[in-house]
Amino acid sequence: MSELGTRLRGLRSQRTWTLERAAQATGLARSTLSKIENGLMSPTYDALIKLAAGFAVDISELFEPHAPEPVNGSGSGRRSLTRAAQGKALNTPVYEHLLLCNDLSNKLMTPFCSTITARAFDDFSDWDRHAGEELIYVLQGKIELFTEFYEPERLGAGDCAYLDSRMGHRVISVSKAHAQVLWVSTTQPGTTAGGPHAVL
């Protein structure tokens, strides 16, 4: 979290923004931004999306700046690899995320592997919701998926769900050990999987 806080202060400094100006741009409370910058709070995935949108950067750039990526003559050919357990860790009170392929900026999708530590609906202070769509694929254990407009569903290893991220949602683990899921989220409204916030 100190790395993220340092990066946020740097982004603010580049723009000569006060905390108040950053709060207006991101839609997050000034006190929340201050806590994140000082390593006192771990932001949710929804908060990361708001930070990235407010500062006009890719989520991956909230952790480290990226140089322009080389491409072949046709303007395509990007690739990123993440070795086992080598992603960027982002822990929240309800999820332990490992952001994947974080060295690639301007992605249309944000993939992460998540350990679900939440055990009850009330472990969340509010619904998670953000622009885009997401896929949740259960790798291990069992989860219960709560969504704003549907009845809760229990999913086991090999099951998956695809949802509109603007709809309130939250996931809890209902197995003995914490469940693990692969989460892929688009981060911009109107983007498609061919062409994602989830997260923490």
Buried (B, 14 or more C-beta within 10 A) or exposed (E): BEEBBEBBBEBBEEEEBEBEBBBEBBEBEBEBBBBBBEEEBBBBBBBBBBBBBBBEBBBBBBBEEBEEEEEEEEEEEBEBEBEEEEBBEBBBBBBBBBBBBBEBBEBBBBBBBBBBBBEEEEEBEEEBBBBBBBBBBBEBBBBBBBBEEEEEEEBEBEBEBEBBBBBBBBBBBBBEEBBBBBBBBBBBEEBEEEEBBBBB
